[in-house]
């Protein structure tokens, strides 16, 4: 049983800037990290479930394929046998938000049947304007366009504005509309049931470097075409039908068209309302099975002892274990919480690099040219326990080479941290860390 300690003072501090937001929302992802991360109470998973209505998180319409790869079978088991590993799925990796956005618009322009979008942040600006222009054109052509976004980052006025454009928009909020700890942190797009995108990119201008609040913004996404899109469609409906029985979405799932491609793809979801720690288990599996190298990009690093030990053990076992962290953090307190982890990992032989041009927001786990995970899952306990997340595990796909190429190129813009270069926390910073340490288990 995992206890989550939420500090009352931290809640007051963090929630202070949340009230009264208009349609525009503040820059930066994972504002659940800052503005709404906590409730002032001690809870356990069972208590959270007791105050929330029953949630249908078990996919009802997904039929597992026969798979001959032991790794794919293992990841399927780690989802509680809920999310299949699919063959016949082509994947393409986009190493920047700009490239993802261009690909997304291209796919949207070709939509004939439906467009399903689920994003943590949808913020006014050039990126949203371009998206809305395409969506309105497709709506006029008879395409069903639906949008789910987080109800703390967006408000009713935003949803009404989207409805005026013809977008069927819903906000995810905690059932009591008061608690703020569980957020919909997913980044997901499904077009006609044939194409899906997952990654770290939200709909806001910093993600495509139109704005530069923290230097250059480094992000990524993956496109899937083929059988694996079935799970992406199912994931969308799990949130669309929040609080009720999962609708029969079989007709939408059956739009997927098999693609001739090597390897396996396993899209999965993480929910705070089930008894599974799927995202954490999958990340640990990648870490624990790495034999040659392990590469991770981690915008927010706040982990428990088991995950930290797994990373240290990997450094002893593998020839190279690398974690890339921001050079310009978007949330100073997250940098403070991460600092002691940097020290411990560095002492164990993990190579921790700062991304010098700015803020790296990509969430990538890659090992041994064999397995990667790309999606919304941060290397922190908030993603592991508190938020709705999604990612795709790639097993033996050609896109793994592109992911590795991007990480190696990114390292050329990084500086290696040494134990001596990691500042000791000042007494004031120690106090701040103590304040947020109650939040640390869920960040």
C-alpha positions as CSV (number, residue, x, y, z in Angstrom):
1,X,0.0,0.0,0.0
2,X,1.6,3.3,-1.1
3,X,1.0,6.3,1.1
4,X,1.0,9.8,-0.4
5,X,1.8,12.6,2.0
6,X,0.4,16.0,0.9
7,X,1.6,19.0,2.8
8,X,-1.0,21.6,3.8
9,X,1.4,24.5,3.5
10,X,2.5,23.3,0.1
11,X,-1.1,23.1,-1.0
12,X,-1.7,26.6,0.0
13,X,1.4,27.9,-1.7
14,X,0.9,26.0,-4.9
15,X,-2.8,26.7,-5.3
16,X,-2.4,30.4,-4.6
17,X,-2.0,31.3,-8.3
18,X,-4.7,29.0,-9.7
19,X,-8.0,30.9,-9.2
20,X,-9.6,33.1,-11.7
21,X,-7.8,32.0,-14.9
22,X,-9.4,33.0,-18.2
23,X,-9.2,31.2,-21.5
24,X,-5.5,31.8,-21.8
25,X,-3.4,29.5,-19.6
26,X,0.1,29.9,-18.3
27,X,3.0,28.6,-20.2
28,X,4.7,25.3,-19.4
29,X,3.7,21.7,-19.1
30,X,3.1,19.9,-15.8
31,X,1.6,22.8,-14.1
32,X,0.0,20.1,-12.0
33,X,3.6,20.0,-10.8
34,X,3.3,23.6,-9.5
35,X,-0.1,25.1,-9.3
36,X,-2.2,22.1,-8.3
37,X,-0.1,19.2,-7.3
38,X,-1.5,18.5,-3.9
39,X,-4.5,18.2,-1.5
40,X,-3.9,18.8,2.2
41,X,-4.4,15.3,3.5
42,X,-2.8,12.0,3.9
43,X,-4.3,9.4,1.6
44,X,-3.7,6.0,0.3
45,X,-4.8,4.5,-3.0
46,X,-7.8,2.8,-1.4
47,X,-9.0,6.1,0.1
48,X,-8.7,7.9,-3.2
49,X,-10.8,5.2,-4.8
50,X,-13.4,5.4,-2.0
51,X,-14.2,9.1,-2.6
52,X,-14.3,8.8,-6.4
53,X,-16.9,7.1,-8.5
54,X,-16.1,3.8,-10.2
55,X,-13.9,4.3,-13.2
56,X,-13.8,1.9,-16.1
57,X,-10.1,1.5,-16.8
58,X,-10.1,-2.0,-18.2
59,X,-10.2,-1.9,-22.0
60,X,-13.3,-3.8,-23.1
61,X,-12.8,-4.0,-26.8
62,X,-9.1,-4.8,-27.3
63,X,-8.2,-8.3,-28.5
64,X,-4.5,-9.3,-27.9
65,X,-2.6,-10.4,-31.0
66,X,-0.4,-13.5,-30.9
67,X,3.1,-12.3,-30.4
68,X,6.4,-14.2,-30.6
69,X,8.6,-11.7,-28.8
70,X,9.3,-12.4,-25.1
71,X,9.9,-8.7,-24.5
72,X,6.6,-7.7,-26.0
73,X,4.9,-10.4,-24.0
74,X,6.5,-9.1,-20.9
75,X,5.4,-5.5,-21.4
76,X,1.9,-6.8,-22.1
77,X,1.9,-8.6,-18.8
78,X,3.1,-5.4,-17.0
79,X,-0.1,-3.6,-18.2
80,X,-2.1,-6.3,-16.4
81,X,-2.8,-7.8,-19.8
82,X,-4.9,-4.8,-20.7
83,X,-3.0,-3.2,-23.5
84,X,-1.8,-5.5,-26.3
85,X,1.5,-5.4,-28.1
86,X,0.8,-5.0,-31.8
87,X,2.7,-6.0,-34.9
88,X,1.8,-4.4,-38.2
89,X,2.3,-0.9,-37.0
90,X,4.6,1.7,-38.6
91,X,6.1,4.4,-36.4
92,X,7.8,7.7,-37.1
93,X,9.7,9.7,-34.5
94,X,9.6,13.5,-34.4
95,X,12.6,15.0,-32.5
96,X,11.1,18.5,-32.1
97,X,7.7,20.0,-31.4
98,X,7.9,21.9,-34.6
99,X,8.2,18.7,-36.7
100,X,5.4,17.1,-34.7
101,X,3.1,20.0,-35.3
102,X,3.7,20.0,-39.0
103,X,3.0,16.3,-39.2
104,X,-0.1,16.6,-37.0
105,X,-1.5,19.4,-39.2
106,X,-0.8,17.3,-42.3
107,X,-2.7,14.3,-40.9
108,X,-5.6,16.5,-39.7
109,X,-6.1,18.0,-43.1
110,X,-6.7,14.5,-44.5
111,X,-9.2,13.5,-41.8
112,X,-12.4,12.1,-43.3
113,X,-14.3,10.6,-40.3
114,X,-13.2,11.7,-36.9
115,X,-10.5,13.6,-34.9
116,X,-9.9,12.8,-31.2
117,X,-7.6,15.1,-29.3
118,X,-6.5,14.8,-25.6
119,X,-4.1,17.4,-24.2
120,X,-3.0,18.6,-20.8
121,X,-2.5,22.2,-22.0
122,X,-4.3,23.9,-24.9
123,X,-3.2,27.6,-24.8
124,X,-4.0,30.6,-26.9
125,X,-1.4,31.4,-29.5
126,X,-0.1,30.7,-33.0
127,X,-0.1,26.9,-32.5
128,X,-3.7,26.8,-31.4
129,X,-4.8,29.2,-34.1
130,X,-3.3,27.0,-36.8
131,X,-4.9,23.9,-35.2
132,X,-8.4,25.5,-35.0
133,X,-8.2,26.7,-38.6
134,X,-7.7,23.1,-39.8
135,X,-10.3,21.7,-37.3
136,X,-13.0,24.2,-38.5
137,X,-12.4,23.2,-42.1
138,X,-12.7,19.5,-41.3
139,X,-15.8,20.2,-39.2
140,X,-17.4,22.0,-42.1
141,X,-16.6,18.8,-44.2
142,X,-18.6,16.7,-41.7
143,X,-15.7,15.3,-39.6
144,X,-16.5,14.6,-35.9
145,X,-14.0,16.6,-33.8
146,X,-13.6,16.0,-30.1
147,X,-11.2,17.4,-27.5
148,X,-10.5,16.5,-23.9
149,X,-8.2,18.8,-21.9
150,X,-7.4,19.1,-18.3
151,X,-10.0,21.1,-16.3
152,X,-7.5,22.8,-14.1
153,X,-5.4,24.1,-16.9
154,X,-8.4,25.1,-19.0
155,X,-11.8,26.4,-17.8
156,X,-15.4,26.5,-18.9
157,X,-14.9,29.7,-21.0
158,X,-12.3,27.8,-23.0
159,X,-14.6,24.9,-23.5
160,X,-17.4,27.2,-24.6
161,X,-15.0,28.9,-27.1
162,X,-14.1,25.5,-28.5
163,X,-17.8,24.5,-28.8
164,X,-18.4,27.7,-30.7
165,X,-15.9,26.5,-33.3
166,X,-17.8,23.2,-33.5
167,X,-15.3,21.2,-31.4
168,X,-17.1,18.9,-29.0
169,X,-14.9,19.8,-26.0
170,X,-14.9,18.2,-22.5
171,X,-12.8,19.1,-19.5
172,X,-11.4,16.5,-17.1
173,X,-12.0,17.4,-13.5
174,X,-11.9,15.5,-10.3
175,X,-15.4,14.2,-9.6
176,X,-15.9,16.5,-6.6
177,X,-14.6,19.5,-8.7
178,X,-12.6,20.5,-5.6
179,X,-9.6,18.0,-5.4
180,X,-6.8,18.9,-7.7
181,X,-4.3,16.1,-7.3
182,X,-5.2,13.8,-10.2
183,X,-4.8,15.5,-13.6
184,X,-5.2,14.4,-17.2
185,X,-1.6,14.8,-18.3
186,X,-2.0,12.8,-21.6
187,X,-0.9,14.1,-25.0
188,X,-2.8,12.1,-27.6
189,X,-4.2,12.6,-31.1
190,X,-6.2,10.0,-33.1
191,X,-7.2,10.6,-36.7
192,X,-9.8,8.4,-38.4
193,X,-8.6,5.4,-36.2
194,X,-5.7,5.0,-38.7
195,X,-3.1,7.4,-37.3
196,X,-2.2,8.4,-33.7
197,X,0.3,10.6,-32.1
198,X,1.8,10.5,-28.5
199,X,4.6,12.5,-27.0
200,X,5.4,15.4,-24.7
201,X,4.1,18.2,-26.9
202,X,1.1,20.2,-25.7
203,X,-0.8,22.8,-27.7
204,X,1.0,26.0,-26.7
205,X,3.6,28.2,-28.5
206,X,6.6,27.4,-26.3
207,X,6.4,23.8,-27.5
208,X,7.1,24.9,-31.1
209,X,9.5,27.6,-30.1
210,X,7.3,30.5,-31.1
211,X,7.9,31.7,-27.5
212,X,11.0,31.1,-25.5
213,X,10.2,31.4,-21.8
214,X,13.0,28.9,-20.9
215,X,15.4,29.1,-23.8
216,X,15.0,26.6,-26.6
217,X,12.2,24.0,-25.9
218,X,13.2,20.4,-26.7
219,X,10.4,17.9,-27.1
220,X,9.4,14.9,-29.1
221,X,6.5,12.8,-30.4
222,X,5.8,9.5,-32.1
223,X,3.4,8.8,-34.9
224,X,1.7,5.4,-35.2
225,X,-0.1,3.9,-38.2
226,X,-1.5,0.4,-38.1
227,X,-3.0,-2.0,-35.6
228,X,-1.6,-0.2,-32.5
229,X,-3.9,2.8,-33.2
230,X,-6.7,0.6,-31.8
231,X,-5.4,1.1,-28.2
232,X,-5.0,4.8,-28.8
233,X,-8.6,5.1,-29.7
234,X,-9.6,3.1,-26.7
235,X,-7.5,5.3,-24.4
236,X,-9.4,8.3,-25.7
237,X,-12.8,6.8,-25.0
238,X,-11.7,5.8,-21.4
239,X,-11.5,9.5,-20.7
240,X,-14.4,10.6,-22.9
241,X,-16.7,8.5,-20.9
242,X,-15.3,9.5,-17.5
243,X,-17.7,8.7,-14.6
244,X,-19.8,6.3,-16.7
245,X,-19.7,3.0,-18.5
246,X,-17.3,2.8,-21.4
247,X,-19.2,3.3,-24.6
248,X,-19.0,0.6,-27.3
249,X,-16.3,2.1,-29.5
250,X,-15.7,-1.0,-31.5
251,X,-16.7,0.7,-34.7
252,X,-14.0,3.3,-34.1
253,X,-11.4,0.8,-33.3
254,X,-12.0,-1.2,-36.4
255,X,-10.9,1.7,-38.6
256,X,-7.3,0.7,-37.9
257,X,-5.5,-0.6,-41.0
258,X,-2.5,-3.0,-40.6
259,X,0.8,-1.6,-41.9
260,X,3.8,-3.6,-43.1
261,X,6.4,-2.9,-40.4
262,X,9.0,-4.6,-38.2
263,X,8.8,-4.9,-34.4
264,X,6.0,-4.4,-31.9
265,X,4.2,-1.3,-30.6
266,X,2.4,-1.2,-27.3
267,X,0.5,2.0,-26.5
268,X,-0.7,2.0,-22.8
269,X,-2.4,4.3,-20.3
270,X,-1.8,5.1,-16.7
271,X,-4.7,5.9,-14.4
272,X,-4.6,6.9,-10.7
273,X,-7.9,5.1,-10.1
274,X,-6.8,1.5,-10.7
275,X,-4.6,-0.9,-8.7
276,X,-1.8,-0.9,-11.3
277,X,1.4,1.2,-11.5
278,X,1.8,0.5,-15.2
279,X,3.9,3.4,-16.1
280,X,6.3,2.9,-13.2
281,X,6.5,-0.9,-13.9
282,X,7.3,-0.3,-17.6
283,X,9.9,2.3,-16.9
284,X,11.5,0.0,-14.3
285,X,11.5,-2.9,-16.8
286,X,13.4,-0.8,-19.3
287,X,15.9,0.3,-16.6
288,X,16.3,-3.2,-15.1
289,X,16.8,-5.0,-18.4
290,X,19.3,-2.6,-20.0
291,X,22.5,-4.5,-20.6
292,X,24.5,-2.2,-23.0
293,X,23.2,1.3,-22.6
294,X,20.3,3.2,-21.1
295,X,19.3,6.7,-22.3
296,X,16.6,8.8,-20.5
297,X,15.4,12.4,-21.0
298,X,13.9,13.7,-17.8
299,X,12.4,17.2,-17.4
300,X,11.2,16.4,-13.9
301,X,13.3,13.9,-11.9
302,X,11.9,13.1,-8.5
303,X,12.0,9.3,-7.8
304,X,11.7,6.9,-4.9
305,X,14.5,4.8,-3.6
306,X,13.7,1.7,-5.7
307,X,13.8,3.6,-9.0
308,X,17.0,5.4,-7.9
309,X,18.7,2.1,-7.0
310,X,17.6,0.6,-10.3
311,X,19.3,3.4,-12.1
312,X,22.5,3.1,-10.0
313,X,22.5,-0.7,-10.6
314,X,22.2,-0.1,-14.3
315,X,25.2,2.2,-14.2
316,X,27.2,-0.7,-12.7
317,X,25.9,-3.2,-15.2
318,X,25.8,-1.2,-18.5
319,X,28.6,0.5,-20.4
320,X,26.7,3.8,-20.5
321,X,23.7,5.2,-18.5
322,X,22.8,8.7,-19.5
323,X,20.0,11.0,-18.2
324,X,19.5,14.4,-19.9
325,X,17.9,17.1,-17.7
326,X,17.0,20.7,-18.3
327,X,19.6,23.4,-18.5
328,X,17.0,26.1,-17.7
329,X,14.4,24.6,-15.4
330,X,10.8,25.9,-15.8
331,X,10.1,25.2,-12.1
332,X,12.9,26.0,-9.7
333,X,11.6,23.9,-6.9
334,X,11.7,20.8,-9.1
335,X,15.4,21.5,-9.7
336,X,15.9,21.6,-5.9
337,X,14.1,18.3,-5.5
338,X,16.1,16.7,-8.3
339,X,19.5,18.0,-7.1
340,X,20.2,15.3,-4.5
341,X,19.2,12.6,-7.0
342,X,21.7,14.1,-9.4
343,X,24.4,13.8,-6.8
344,X,23.5,10.2,-5.9
345,X,23.2,9.1,-9.5
346,X,26.4,10.8,-10.5
347,X,28.3,9.2,-7.7
348,X,27.0,5.8,-8.8
349,X,28.3,6.3,-12.4
350,X,25.2,7.6,-14.1
351,X,26.1,10.4,-16.5
352,X,23.8,13.3,-15.9
353,X,23.8,16.0,-18.6
354,X,22.3,19.4,-18.6
355,X,20.7,20.6,-21.9
356,X,22.4,23.9,-22.3
357,X,20.1,25.6,-24.9
358,X,17.1,25.6,-22.5
359,X,14.4,23.3,-21.3
360,X,14.2,19.6,-22.4
361,X,10.6,18.4,-22.0
362,X,10.8,15.1,-24.0
363,X,10.1,12.0,-22.0
364,X,12.2,9.2,-23.6
365,X,13.4,5.8,-22.2
366,X,15.7,3.9,-24.6
367,X,17.9,0.9,-24.1
368,X,20.2,-1.4,-26.2
369,X,18.8,-0.5,-29.6
370,X,15.9,-2.8,-28.7
371,X,13.2,-1.0,-26.6
372,X,12.0,2.6,-26.1
373,X,9.1,4.3,-24.5
374,X,7.9,7.7,-25.8
375,X,4.9,9.6,-24.3
376,X,3.8,11.8,-21.5
377,X,5.3,9.8,-18.6
378,X,7.9,11.8,-16.6
379,X,10.6,10.1,-14.5
380,X,8.8,11.1,-11.3
381,X,6.3,9.9,-8.9
382,X,3.5,12.2,-10.1
383,X,3.4,10.5,-13.4
384,X,3.8,7.1,-11.7
385,X,0.9,7.6,-9.2
386,X,-1.2,10.6,-9.6
387,X,-1.9,11.5,-13.2
388,X,-3.5,10.0,-16.3
389,X,-0.7,9.3,-18.7
390,X,0.0,7.6,-22.0
391,X,3.0,6.4,-23.9
392,X,4.0,3.9,-26.5
393,X,6.5,1.1,-26.0
394,X,8.5,0.4,-29.1
395,X,10.1,-3.0,-29.4
396,X,12.4,-3.7,-32.3
397,X,11.0,-1.0,-34.5
398,X,13.1,0.9,-37.1
399,X,12.2,4.2,-35.3
400,X,14.5,3.2,-32.4
401,X,17.5,4.2,-34.5
402,X,16.0,7.7,-35.0
403,X,15.4,8.1,-31.3
404,X,19.0,7.1,-30.6
405,X,20.4,9.5,-33.2
406,X,18.4,12.3,-31.7
407,X,19.6,11.6,-28.2
408,X,23.3,11.5,-29.3
409,X,22.8,14.7,-31.2
410,X,21.2,16.3,-28.1
411,X,24.2,15.3,-26.0
412,X,26.4,17.5,-28.2
413,X,24.5,20.4,-26.8
414,X,24.8,19.3,-23.2
415,X,27.3,19.6,-20.3
416,X,28.1,16.7,-18.1
417,X,27.5,17.2,-14.4
418,X,30.1,16.2,-11.9
419,X,29.6,15.7,-8.2
420,X,31.6,18.9,-7.6
421,X,29.5,20.9,-10.1
422,X,26.2,20.1,-8.3
423,X,25.7,22.8,-5.7
424,X,25.0,21.8,-2.1
425,X,21.6,23.0,-0.9
426,X,21.7,26.1,1.2
427,X,19.8,26.2,4.5
428,X,17.0,28.1,2.8
429,X,16.8,25.6,-0.1
430,X,16.8,22.7,2.4
431,X,13.8,24.4,4.1
432,X,12.1,24.7,0.7
433,X,12.8,21.0,-0.1
434,X,11.5,20.1,3.3
435,X,8.3,22.0,2.5
436,X,7.9,20.2,-0.8
437,X,9.1,16.8,0.5
438,X,5.6,16.0,1.4
439,X,4.7,16.7,-2.2
440,X,7.7,14.9,-3.4
441,X,6.1,11.5,-3.3
442,X,3.5,12.6,-5.8
443,X,5.4,15.0,-8.1
